[in-house]
Amino acid sequence: MAQEGQRVYELYDSGLITDMYWKTDNSGAVLILEADNLDQAREQLGSLPMDQHGMTTFTYIPITPLASLLPRPQGAVTP
């Protein structure tokens, strides 16, 4: 388990993992990743020891910022 924690913090330090949460029903963790694409996310999380030993699974959900919260160029018209 120490190797798992070490690798998680390496991925956090690298900027891949940006946030970590524990689900309130104690069914697992939620990791927020900053990756170029799903393949990169899968490859990097595949380096976790628990994943390599088939002890965990991941569900990947691509997300993007809400457009309404992104900075608007000066003079842009709001729809």
C-alpha positions as CSV (number, residue, x, y, z in Angstrom):
1,M,0.0,0.0,0.0
2,A,2.9,2.3,0.6
3,Q,4.0,2.0,-3.0
4,E,0.5,2.9,-4.1
5,G,0.5,6.1,-2.0
6,Q,4.0,7.0,-3.2
7,R,2.9,6.6,-6.9
8,V,-0.3,8.6,-6.3
9,Y,1.7,11.5,-4.9
10,E,4.2,11.3,-7.7
11,L,1.3,11.7,-10.2
12,Y,0.0,14.5,-8.1
13,D,3.3,16.2,-8.0
14,S,3.6,15.8,-11.8
15,G,0.3,17.7,-12.3
16,L,-1.7,14.7,-13.7
17,I,-3.8,14.3,-10.5
18,T,-5.1,17.8,-9.5
19,D,-7.7,16.8,-6.9
20,M,-8.4,13.7,-4.8
21,Y,-11.7,13.0,-2.9
22,W,-13.1,10.1,-0.9
23,K,-16.7,9.1,-1.7
24,T,-19.0,9.6,1.3
25,D,-20.4,6.1,0.9
26,N,-16.8,4.8,1.4
27,S,-16.9,2.9,-2.0
28,G,-13.8,4.5,-3.3
29,A,-11.9,7.6,-4.4
30,V,-12.5,10.2,-7.0
31,L,-9.4,11.5,-8.8
32,I,-9.6,14.6,-11.0
33,L,-6.9,14.5,-13.7
34,E,-5.4,17.0,-16.0
35,A,-4.5,14.9,-19.1
36,D,-4.1,15.7,-22.8
37,N,-6.4,12.8,-23.6
38,L,-7.9,9.6,-22.3
39,D,-5.1,7.4,-23.4
40,Q,-2.6,9.5,-21.4
41,A,-4.9,9.3,-18.3
42,R,-5.2,5.5,-18.7
43,E,-1.5,5.0,-19.2
44,Q,-0.5,7.1,-16.2
45,L,-3.1,5.5,-13.8
46,G,-2.0,2.1,-15.2
47,S,1.3,2.7,-13.5
48,L,-0.4,2.4,-10.1
49,P,0.6,-0.8,-8.3
50,M,-3.1,-1.7,-7.4
51,D,-4.0,-1.3,-11.1
52,Q,-1.1,-3.4,-12.2
53,H,-2.3,-6.2,-9.9
54,G,-5.9,-6.0,-11.0
55,M,-7.0,-4.7,-7.6
56,T,-8.8,-1.6,-8.8
57,T,-10.8,-0.3,-11.7
58,F,-11.3,3.2,-13.0
59,T,-14.2,4.9,-14.7
60,Y,-13.0,7.7,-17.0
61,I,-15.4,10.6,-17.5
62,P,-14.1,13.4,-19.8
63,I,-15.0,16.9,-18.5
64,T,-14.5,20.4,-19.6
65,P,-15.0,23.8,-17.8
66,L,-18.4,25.4,-18.1
67,A,-18.2,27.9,-21.0
68,S,-20.2,30.4,-18.9
69,L,-17.4,30.5,-16.3
70,L,-14.6,31.0,-18.8
71,P,-13.0,34.4,-19.1
72,R,-14.6,36.4,-22.0
73,P,-12.5,38.6,-24.3
74,Q,-13.3,42.2,-23.8
75,G,-16.2,43.3,-25.9
76,A,-17.6,39.7,-26.4
77,V,-21.3,39.5,-26.6
78,T,-23.0,37.2,-24.0
79,P,-25.6,34.9,-25.6
